[in-house]
Amino acid sequence: MSHPATAPRLLNRELGTLEFNRRVLFQALDDTNPLLERLRFLSIVSSNMDEFFETRVATLQDMLEADPASRTPDGMLVSKALTEISERAHALIADQYRVLQQAVLPALDKQGIRLYRLPDWTDAQRAWAQHYFETEVSPLLTPIGLDPAHPFPRVINKNLVFAVQLGGTDAFGRNIELGVVQTPRTLPRVVPLPPELCDARYGFMLLSSCMQAFAGQLFPGLEVLGVHQFRVTRNSELFIDDDDITNLRAALQGELRARHFGDAVRLEVAADCPHAVIDRLLRENNIVPQDCYRVDGPVNLVRLQEILDYVNEPQLLFSPYLPALPRDWPGVDTEIFDRIRARDILLHHPYDAFAPVVDLVKTAARDPFVVAIKQTIYRTGGNSELMDALIEAARNGKEVTVVLELMARLDEETNINWSSRLEAAGAHVVFGVVGFKCHAKMLLIVRREAAEGTGRKVLRMYAHLGTGNYHARTARLYTDFGLMTANPEICEDARRVFLQITGSSQAQELRRLWQAPFTLHANVLAAIAREADHARSGKPARVWARINALLEPTVIEALYAASQAGVEVRLLVRGACMLRPGVEGLSDNIRVRSTIGRFLEHSRVFYFHNGGEAEVYISSADWMERNLLRRVEIAVPLLDNKIKAQVIREGLRMQWQHPGNAWEMDSEGNYHRPRGSRSRLSCHQVLMHSRMERKN
C-alpha cells in the first residue's frame, strides 16, 4: 500500500489511458480469444492510440508551448508527463508489434491465412502484383520529387505515405534525392491474392509491399535507392470560438477541412527506415525524436481489420449472439405504448436487442395519435433506421425536434449530413448549446389519448432515456442500459430539459432527473456525503458505480472522505482512473476494477445504499469534469424495484462475481488479473447465457 504522504492523491490521466490500452492489447495476446478477434483487438489498440495522440498528447503539447511550467491535474509537469508518455507509448507499441509478429501472424498462418511479404513472393505473385499496381494503384498516385519548386508536401493526417530515396537526374537536369508519394484512402491497404497463386486458403499482400516493389515506375529513369512507409498523426482538436460564432454548422464545416492538416504530434516509420530519412521527416513535420515510433510492420494496424472482410472462417470469431427481445414484444405496433404505460421497460444492450427502441420511434412516426417527437442525437451512424423513422415522422406531419450534437468527435460530418436531411423533411433541428455538448440520451414522445375513466382526450408523454447512443451497430458491441417509461414526473423533467436546450430559459427545477451542468455534480457529491454520514453513525453504507472514466477531482476527494468514514466503495472504471485505491488511511475501503472483453463497457450506473432504501441511477455522464460541468447530461432514477434490482445485479454485482475479463487496479495505477480469473466465466458470457436461457 502507498501512503498519502509519499504519493500524490491523484494519478495521471494520460498514463492511465495507456494502461487501458495495454489491457486491450492483452486481449490480442490471450489465446483463449478467437484468432480473428485477437487481430481485431490489435487494430483497436492502434485506433485508440491514434485518438490518444490526436487529442491528449496534442493538448499537452499545446499546454507546454503556452506555458513551459504548466502542470497536469495530478501535479506533474507537462514536460515530464510528455516524457513518461513517450517512454510508455514506445514500450506499448513495441509490445503490440511483437504480439503481431510473434503470436497473431504465425497463428493465422497455421490456419491458412497468410500475409505474403515482398521477399517471399513467387514469380507468379510478383507478376500479378505488378499488373495490380499498374492498373489499380499507379493511376491514382501523384509522385512528388522534392526540389525548391516542389517543397515537402503537408501530408494528410494518418495517411499512408512513402518516402522514396532516389539517385540520378531527371529530364530537366535536376538532382532529385527524395520523392514523396501519398496513397489515397480509397486504396485498400490489404490486397487479397487470387487463390491459384497461394499455397494457403487465404493469401494477402500489403499495399506497402506493392509500393516497395514498383515505386520505381513512378520515377522513370531515376534509381530507386529505398522506399520507406511513414505516417504522420496530427492535432485533430477542433477550434470553435464560442464568443464569435453566428452559424455553428458553417463554422464546423470549415474546421473539419482543417482537421487533416493540424500540427504534427507523432511520426510512425518502418523499423528499417534510414536515419537520414527519419531526420528529414522530423524536420519537415517539426517533430522531436521522442515523438518518432519505429515499428516492425505496417505503420497502420487499424487497416489490418480488412482481412476480416475476406476471411470466411466463423470458428475464428466470437460465436454469433442474437440479442433477446422482451417477452411477447409486439414490434411496430401501438401496443408498445400500452406496455410502457403498464410498467417501465428496461433494456440491457447488447444482451437485449436495440430493435425495441427503433420500433418505438417507427410506431410514433406512423401512429396518428402521436403529435410530437423530441430526440437527442450524439452518434447514430451514416445508415440509421431510427433517423429514417424521424424523417418519416416529419413527413407525416408530426412535430419533430432533433437536438443534433454537431461537435460529437469524429461524427461531425455524419451529423451535419443528417441535419440537412432532417431539415429537408420539415423537422426542427437544433445544434444544442454552444460551449456545452449535448451528450444526454433522450427520446420524448407526446401522444393524444383518452383519459382513463372520462374518455376526454389528453396529452400523455412517453420517454426513452439511456446511457448509450442511438446507434444500432454499437448497441450490438457496447454495454448500455435504456429505460422506457411513462412516469409523469420523469417525462415532465425530460420535457423541461428539451425546453432548456431548444429555447432560452433559466435552469428549471427537476423532480426526478439529475442534470448537468446544473445539478448532477452537486447531487453526486451529496449522495456520497450522505453515505459517509451513515457510515459515521454506524449504519451500513455503500457507493458502487460503473463509469468509463473517473477524473473529476472533487468527486475523487468525496470518495476518499467516504472511504475514511467507512463506506464500502466499489468502482468499475473501464478506462482512465485518477483515484488511488487501497491507500492506507486514504482509500482503504475503495476497490477499482476494469472489465475488458468481447463487449465495450459503456454504461454508467450509480448505486447508493441510502440506509437500505437503495437509490440507483443510470446516466449518460462519466465522472469527469467535462461531463459533470461542461456538458448537457442526465442521470435517471430507477423507480421500479424489480428493474432497480436487475441493474444492481447485472450492471454491478456480476462484474465482481464473474471476473473472467476483469483487472484489479492497485494504488500505483497498475492492473493485475484477480486470482482465478482466467479459469472463470466473464460477466459478458454469463449475461449472454442468461438471455439464451430466457429465449429457450
N, C-alpha and C positions, 0 to 999 in steps of 0.2 A: 504493500500500500504506500502511496505517496502521502506526504504531509503537506498541508496547505501552506506552511511557511516556506517550503522548499520548491514549490512549483506554482506557476500562475493558476488562477482559478478557472481560466478558460483555455481550451485547446485551439489550435489554428484551423480555420475553416478549410483552407486550400489543401493542407496536408491531410485533413480528414476526407476530402474528396478523392485524393489519390489513394487513400486506404480503401475507400469504397470500390474504386476501380480494380484494386488488387483482389478484392473479394469476388468481383465479376470474373477476373482472369482465372481464379481458382476453378470456376465452373468449366472453363475450357480445358483445364488440366485434369479434371475429375473424370476418370474413365467409367464411372457409373452413369454419366450422361451419354445419350446417343451421340454418335460421332459427328453428324452434320450439325447438331445443336452445339457441340463444342466449337466447331468452326464459326457458328453464328455468334457465340459468346466472344470469340476473338475479335470479330468485326464490331461488336457492341463496345468493347473496350476502346477501339480506335475511334468510333463515333463519339463516345463520351470524352475522350481526350481532345478531340478536335474542338468540341464545345468548351472544354475546360480552358484551353489556350485562347480561344476566341473571346472569352468573356472574363474569367477570373484572372488569368495571367495578364491579359491586356489591361484590365482595371488596375492591377497592382503596378504595372509598368507606367501607366498614366499617373498614378499617385506618386511614384518615385520621381518622375520628371517634374511634377508640380512642386514637390517638397521632398528633398533627399532625406529629411529627418522624420518623415511620416511613418506611422506605425499601423499595424493591423489591429483589429478589435481585441485580440488576445495580448496585445502589448509588444509584439515582435516588430523590430524594424523591418520596413518593407524590403529594404535591400537584403537583409538576412533571410527573410521569407522567400524571396525570389531565388536565392542561392540554394536553400533547402529544397524548394520545389523542383529546381533543375536537377539536383542530385537524385531525389526520389523518383522523378519522372523518367530520368535516364535509366535508372535501375528497373523500373516497372516496364518500360518499353523494351529493354533488352530481354527481360524475362518473357514478355509477350512473344517476341520473335523466336525465342528459344523454344517455347511451347509449340509454336507453329512448325518450326523446322525439325524438332526432335520428337515431337509427340503426334501432332494432328496430321501433318502431311504424310509421314510414314504410315500411320493408321489408315488414312484414306487410300494410300497406295495398295495396302493389303486388301482393301475392299473393292479394288478395281477402279478406283477414281484417282487418276494420275495427272499431275501437273508436269508437262514436258518442258524442261529448261533448255535454253539455247544450245549448250554443249551436248545435249543428249538427242538432238533432232536427227532423224534419219534423212537420207537424201529426199525421200518422198515427202516427208513432213516439211522439209525446207522449201521444196518446190511449191507445195500448197501454200505455205506461209508467204512466199514471195508473191504469188498470184493474189492472195488476200490483201497484202499490203498495197499492191499496185492498183487494185480495183476498189477496195473498200476504205483504205486508210489514206494513202498519199493524196488523192484528190481533195481531201478535207484539210490538209495541212498547209500552213504558211510558214516556211522556214525563214528565219531572220539571221543573216550574217552580220555580226556586230562590227561596226566601224563608226567614225564620227558622225556619219549621216544616219546611222541606224543604231541608236543607243540601246542599252539594255531595256527590254520592254517591262512594263509593270504587270507582272503575271497575276492572273485571277486567283482569288482565294481558294486554296485547297485543290487547285487543278494539277493534273499530272503534266509535268514539263520535262523536256530533255535538253541538257547542255551537251552540245556536240563539239568536241575538240577537233580542229581542222588544221591542215597544213597545205601550203601552196598559195597561189594567187588566182583570183577569179578572172573573168573575161575583161574586167576593167582595170586589171593590174593591181587590185587591192590585196594586201596580205590579210587574210581572214583567219584568225586563230580560234574563234569561238562562234558557234551558232546556237540559236535557241529555237526550240520547236514546242509550241503549246498544243496539246491534244484536246479537241472538242469533247465536251462531256457526253455527247451523244454516242461516242465510240465506246463499245464495251471494253472493259479492262481485262476480262477473262473471255477467251475465244474458244468455243468448242471445236475440236478437230473431227473430221469425218471418221466414223468407226473403222473403216477399212485401213486407215493409216495408223491405228493404235493397237497395241498389244494389251490394252486394258478395256474394260467395258465402257468407261468414260474417259476421254482424253481432252486435255485443255492446254492452251498456251497463253501466256500473258502478253498483253499488248506491248509491255516494256521489252520483252524478248524480241518481238517483231520489229520494234524500233531499233534495237541494238543491232539486229542483223541487216537491216536495209536502209538505215538512215543515210548511207552514202548516196542513195538515189536522189535525195533531196538537195545534195550539193555536188552535182556532177562536175567531174574534173578536179575536185579537191580531194585530198587524202583525209580520210576519217581516222583520227587517232584514238578516239574514245567516245562512247555515248553513255551519258550518265543521267539517270532519272532524278528529279527533285520535286519538291512540293513546298509551297510557302503557305503558312497559316497566318491569317490577318485578324486584326481587331475588328470584330463584327458587331460591336455595340452600336445601336442607332442613336443618333443625337437629334432630339426634337426639342426646340426651345419652347417650353410651356408658356413663357411670357410673350412670345412673339409669333403666335400661330393663329391663322384665321381658317385654315382648311386642313384638318389633320390628315385626311386621305391623300391630298395632293402633296403635303409635306413629307409624308411617309413614303410615297412613291419615289420621290427624289432621293431620299435616304437609302432606299433599297438598292437603287442603282449604284450608289457609292459604297455599299457594304463590301462588294467584291474587291475593293481596292484600298481598304484601310491600312493602317500601319502594320508592317510585318511583325509577328511575335514569335514565330518558330520556323525553322528550316529543317526539312527532312531530306536526307540524301541516302543513296545506296552505300553500303559499307565499303565498297571498293572505289568510291569516288576519290580522285586525287586531291591532295591538299590544295594545289593551286586553284582548282575549280571551286572547291569549297570556299577558299578565301575570297574569290571573286564574287560568289553568290552572297556571302556575308556582307561584303562591302556594298554591293548593289541594292541589298534589301535592308541595310542599316541594322543588322542583327549582330549581337555579340556571340563569341564562340560557345558560351554555355547554353545558348538557345538553338544550337545545331544538334540534330539527332541522326546518327548514322545507323541504318537499320539493315538487318540481314534478310532482305526480301523486298517485295513491292512496298513502295512508300505509302500506300493507302490500303490497309487491310479491310476497310469497310467494303470495298468493291469485290472482295473475295466471296461475299454473300451471293454473287451472281451464280456461283457454282450450284447453289441450291435450286436455282430455276431450271437447271438442265438435268439434274440427277433425280431419277425416279426410284428411290430406294426407301420406302416408308419405314422399314425397320431401323433406319439410321436417324430417324426423327422421333420426337416425343410421340407417344401414341395419341391418335386423334381423340379429342374430347368434345362432345356435343353439350353445350350448356343447357341447363334444365329450365323449363318453363314453369311458372306457378301452376298448381294443380287445376285442371279444367280451364285453362286460360282461353278466353273467348276469341282472341285475335283482334282484328279491326272490327270492333262492334261496340255499340253504345253500352253494352253490358259492363264494359270497363268502368264506367262512371258509377254504376251500382255497386261494383265490387269495392271500389275505393271509398265510396260513401259508407259502406258497411263496416270497413275496417282498413287501417293503414296496411300498405303492402311494402315489404322490404325486398330489395333485390341486392344480392351479393355477387358482383361480377368478379371473375369470369365464370364462376360456378353456376350462376343464374344468367340466363340469356338477357341480352340487351334488347331483344325484339319487343318486349312489352313497352319499352319507352317509345320506340318507333311506332308501335301500334297505337299508343295513346295519342301521339301527335297526328297520325293519319286519321284516326277516328275524329279528333277535334276538327280537322280540316274539312271533313265531309259531313259532320253532324249539323243539321240545320239549326239546332238549338244552341250551338256554341257561337258566341258573338265576338269573343276576343281571345287572342293567344299572345302571351308575352314570354320571351325566352332570352336567356343569356347564351352567347356562343363564344368560347375561347379557342378551342381546337375542334375541328369536325371533319377534316379531310376534304380532298377535292371532289370525291363522289360520295354523296350522302343522301340516303333515303329520307332522313329526318329533315334536311334542308329542303329537299324537293317537296316534302309534305307542307312545310311552312309556305313555300311559294304557291302550292296548290290552294292552301287556305286563303292566302291573299287574293288569289284569282277568284275564289268562291265568295268574296265579299266580306270575309272576316276582318276584324281589326287586328292586324298582325304587327307586333312591335318586337324587333330583334335588337338586343344590345350586343353588338358585334365588336369584340376587342381587336382592334387593328394592330396593337402592339404585342400580340402573342408571338413570342420569339420563334422565328423560322416558319411561322404560319401566316406572316403578314400578307404575303402576296395572295395566298389562297383566300384569306378573309376579305381582302379588297375585291377579289373576283365575286365572292358570294354577295357582298354588299350591292354590287351593281345588278346582279340577277334579282335579288330581293326587291330592290327599289323599282326595277322594271315591272315587277309583278304587282306593285302597289303597296308593299309592306313599308312600315316606318322603320328605318334603320338608324340607330343611334350608336355613336362610337364611344360610348362610355363617358368617363370624366377624365379630361386631360390631366396627367400627373398622377392618376390613380387607376391602375389597371383593374378592369372588372374581371375578377377571377372566380367569382361566385357562380355556382352551377344551379340555375333556377329555371323552372318552367311553370307558368301560371296559365290556367285555362278558366275562362269565365263562361258559364252556361246558364241559359234561361230555363228554369224548371218550375214545375208545380210545387208549391209549398205543401208540406205534409199536413193533411187534415183540412186544408182550406181550398186547395185547388188553385189558389192565386199564384200567378207567375212571379217568381223572384229570381234574382241572380245568385248563383252559387259558384264558389271558386274551388278548383282542384289544383294541386301542385305536385310537381316532382322536384325534389331537392336532393343534391348528392355531393359526392366527393370527387367525381371524375368527369371528364369531358364528354360532351355529346358526340361521341366518335365511335362508330360501330366496330371498327377494326381494333382500336386499342382496348375496347371493352372486352375483347377476347384474350388480351395479353396482359392487362393491368388488373390488379385487385382494387375494387371500389365498391362503395355502398351507395344505393339510391333509395329514397323513400317517396312513395306515392301516398298522398294524404288529402283529405278534405277537411281537416281540422280547421275550424273557422279562424282561430287566433293565429295559427301558423300561416294560413293563406293570406290573412289580412296583413301580417307582417311582411310577407313576400311582396304583396301589392305596394306597401309603403316603400320598400327598398327599390322597386322598379320606379316609383314616383320620384324618389330622390335622384336616381340615375338619369332619368329622361327629362325631368323638369328642373326647376331651381327652387329649392326649399331648404329650410333648416333641418338638421337631423331630427327625425321623429322618434318618439319613444316606441319601442317594440315590446310586445308582450312575451314572446317566446324565443325569437331568434337573437343570437348574438351577432353583431355586425361590425366588421372592420370597415373603415378606420375609427369607428366611434366607440363601441362597447366591447368588442371581442377581447381585446388585450386586457382591459380592466377586469372583465368577468373571469377570464382565465386566472389572473393573479388572485382575485378574490376567492375563487373556488379552491385554489391551492392553499391560500392562507386559512380558509375555513377548516381544511383537513388538518393543518398544523395545530389550530386551536383545539380540535377534537383530540388529537394525539396528546397534547399537553394536559388535557383534562382526563386522560386515561381511557378514552374511547377508541375503538378501532378506527383507523384512518388509512386511506389508500388513494393514491393517484396513479392510474395507469393511463398511458397514452400511446398512440400509434401515429407516427408522423414520418414525413420524408426527410426532414432536416430539423435540427434543434440548434438555433444560432442566436436567439434573442436574449441579450444579457439579463434583463430584469426577470424574465421567466426562469432562467437558469438560477439566478440568485434566490428566487422564491422556492424553487425545488430544493436548493441547498438548505434553506431555512426549514422547509418541511421535513427533510431528512433528519436534520438535527433535532427536530421536535419529536421524531419517532414515526413519521409517516412512512408507510411502505410505498416506494416509488419504483414502478417498473415501466421502462420506456422501450418501445420498439421504434428504432430510428433507422430507416433504410440507408440513408446517406451520411452526410457530414453531421457530426455532433460535437459541439464545443464544450459541453458539460463533461466534467471528470467524475465518473462513478467510482464508488468504493474507496474514497479518500478518508482516512481516519479523522474523525471529528468534523468532517465537512459533508461527506456524501456516503456515509457508511450504509445507509438504507436504500441506496439507489443502484439499480441494475439496468444496464443498457444492452440491448440485443439487436442485431441486424439480420434480416432474412433475405437471402439472395437465392433465386431458383428459377423454376420454369416461368413463373409469372412475375411481373414487376410490381413490387409492393407500392401502392399509390394512395390507399385510403387513409383518411385521418379520423381517428376516434379518440375522444376524451372521456375518461370514466373517473368519477369522483364518488367515493363511498358514501359521503354525506350522512353519516350516522345511521346507516342501514337503509336510507331512502335514496338508493343509487340514482345519480344523475349521469346520463350518457348522451353525448353529442357526437354527431358526425359532421364533418366540416370540410370545406374546400381549402382551409388555411393550414399551412405548416407553422411551427413556432419559430418564425423568422421575422426580423424587423419589417421587411418589405411586405409580408403577408398581413401582419397584425396592425401595421401603422400606415402603410402606403398603398394599399390595395382595397378594392371592394370585395369583401369575403363574408361568408356567413357560417355560423355553426347552428345546427338544427337539433333540438332536443328530441329524444325518442320517448314518447309518452305511453306507448303500448308496452306493457310489461313483458309480453312474450317476445316482441321484437327487441326490446332492451336486453333481455337475457340472451337472445340469439347473437347480438352484436358483441356482447361481453365474451360469449363462448367462442364464436368463430373469428371475431376480429382481434381478440386479445389473448384469451386464455390458451387457445390452441397453439399459439406461437411459442408459448413457454412449455407446453406439454409435449409437442412434437418437433424436436429441434433438428430434424434431418437437414434443413437448409440454413440452420442458424449459426450465427457468430456472436460470441460474447465479447464485450468491449472492456478493457481494463483502464486504469486511471491515467495511463500514458497515451491513450488513444490507439493502442494496438488491439488486434482482434484475434481470437482463437476459437476453435470449434469446441462446443460443450462436450463433456465426456460422454462417449457412446453415441454421438450424433450421427456418425456415418452408418451405423447399423440400425437406425431408426427411421420411421417414415417422416416425411416433411408435412407441414401443415397443408401445403398445396395438395399432396397426394390424399391426405385424409379427407379434405373437403370435396375433392373430386369423387372419391369413393362414396361419400355420404349422399351426393346428388344422384349418382348412378343407382344406389340402392333405393332412393326415393322414387326414381323413374320405374324401377322394376317392381 
